[in-house]
Amino acid sequence: MAKRKAVKGKDLMIFVNEKALALATSCNIDLTANTEDAASKDSGGWDDPEITGWAWTAGSDSICGAADDSDVDLVYDDLMDLCMSGEPVTIKVGIAANATNNDVPTAGWTVPVKGYSGKAIIDSVKITAANKQNATLTVSLKGKGALEKFPKA
């Protein structure tokens, strides 16, 4: 059996509407099963949970990138506009197809060929700008419907 290769945090990325989040320093995705206790007198006093649905969220922390004419990634201006629109966005989470140990490619990071995808609303954009430090950006997304694996088997 071959030894497993660790996923490097620098390679795992969130893409919103096919674009990477600029200057990301971390990202996360959280899938939660909603449960309801179906215990009865026959359960012997033990809980007997059943899954009644699922919920998912995703998020990312970034260094706040300045808005410019680039259209290869998303900066705080873009995320603020998307959040205020109230419209769902499409997210994809996975390893960038052109992941490398070098700087970001000129044409930007390429959407993963496999990972997880779904519709989400941007429910929070937080910008923190402390004196003498890089401004940071935190974006939070709440899943709207199914989170699906791609490509489908």
C-alpha positions in Angstrom: 0.0 0.0 0.0 1.3 3.4 -1.0 1.9 6.0 1.7 -0.7 8.7 1.7 0.3 12.2 0.8 -0.7 15.1 3.1 -2.9 17.8 1.6 -1.0 21.1 2.0 -3.1 24.0 3.3 -1.7 26.3 0.7 -3.2 24.1 -2.1 -6.8 23.7 -0.7 -8.8 26.8 -1.8 -12.3 28.2 -2.0 -13.5 29.5 -5.3 -16.5 31.8 -5.5 -18.2 32.0 -8.9 -15.1 30.3 -10.5 -12.6 32.8 -8.9 -10.2 32.3 -6.1 -10.3 34.5 -3.0 -7.3 36.8 -3.3 -4.5 36.5 -0.8 -6.2 33.7 1.2 -4.3 32.6 4.3 -6.8 29.9 5.4 -10.1 28.4 4.5 -12.6 26.0 6.0 -15.7 23.9 5.2 -18.0 22.4 7.8 -20.6 19.8 7.1 -23.0 19.1 9.9 -25.7 16.4 10.3 -28.9 17.7 11.9 -30.3 15.0 14.2 -33.4 14.3 16.2 -33.6 11.9 19.1 -35.8 8.9 18.2 -35.4 7.2 21.6 -38.3 5.2 22.8 -38.9 2.9 25.8 -37.2 0.2 23.8 -33.9 2.1 23.6 -33.0 1.2 27.2 -32.6 4.8 28.3 -30.0 5.5 25.6 -30.3 8.3 23.0 -31.2 7.0 19.5 -30.4 9.8 17.1 -31.5 9.9 13.5 -30.2 12.2 10.8 -33.0 14.6 9.6 -30.9 16.7 7.3 -27.6 18.4 6.7 -26.2 21.9 6.8 -22.9 23.3 5.6 -20.8 26.4 5.9 -17.5 27.6 4.5 -15.2 30.5 5.2 -11.9 32.0 4.4 -9.4 34.4 6.0 -7.3 36.6 3.7 -5.0 39.5 3.6 -7.2 42.3 2.3 -6.3 42.9 -1.3 -6.7 46.2 -3.0 -9.3 46.6 -5.7 -7.8 47.0 -9.2 -8.5 46.1 -12.7 -7.7 42.4 -12.2 -10.4 39.9 -12.8 -8.6 36.7 -11.9 -9.6 36.7 -8.2 -11.9 38.3 -5.7 -10.9 41.1 -3.3 -12.9 42.8 -0.5 -14.8 45.1 -2.8 -16.1 42.1 -4.8 -17.1 40.2 -1.7 -18.8 43.2 -0.2 -20.8 43.6 -3.4 -21.7 39.9 -3.6 -22.8 39.9 0.0 -25.0 43.0 -0.4 -26.6 41.6 -3.5 -28.2 38.9 -1.4 -27.9 36.5 -4.3 -26.5 32.9 -4.0 -23.0 32.3 -5.3 -21.5 29.1 -6.5 -18.6 27.8 -4.5 -16.1 25.1 -5.2 -13.6 23.8 -2.6 -10.6 21.7 -3.6 -7.0 21.8 -4.7 -6.4 24.4 -7.4 -5.9 22.6 -10.7 -2.7 24.5 -11.2 -1.4 24.3 -7.6 2.3 25.0 -7.5 5.0 26.0 -5.0 5.6 29.2 -7.0 3.7 32.5 -6.9 0.2 32.7 -8.2 0.1 32.1 -11.9 -0.4 35.2 -14.1 -3.9 34.1 -15.2 -4.8 33.3 -11.5 -5.6 30.0 -9.8 -7.6 27.5 -11.7 -10.8 25.9 -10.4 -10.2 22.4 -9.0 -11.1 19.4 -11.1 -12.4 17.6 -8.1 -13.7 18.6 -4.7 -17.0 19.9 -3.3 -19.5 22.4 -4.8 -22.7 24.0 -3.9 -24.7 27.3 -3.8 -24.2 29.5 -0.8 -25.0 33.0 0.4 -22.3 35.2 1.8 -23.6 35.9 5.2 -20.6 37.8 6.6 -17.7 39.9 5.3 -15.5 41.3 8.0 -12.5 43.6 7.4 -10.0 44.3 10.2 -7.5 47.0 9.8 -5.1 47.3 12.7 -2.5 50.0 12.8 0.9 48.9 11.3 -0.5 45.6 10.1 -1.9 44.3 6.9 -5.7 44.6 6.8 -7.4 41.2 6.9 -10.6 39.9 5.5 -12.9 37.2 6.8 -15.7 35.9 4.7 -18.4 33.4 5.8 -20.7 31.5 3.5 -23.8 29.5 4.5 -24.8 26.6 2.2 -28.1 26.9 0.4 -29.1 23.4 -0.6 -26.9 20.4 -1.2 -23.1 20.2 -1.0 -22.1 17.8 -3.8 -18.9 16.1 -4.7 -17.5 16.7 -8.2 -16.9 15.3 -10.6 -19.8 12.9 -10.0 -18.9 9.3 -10.0 
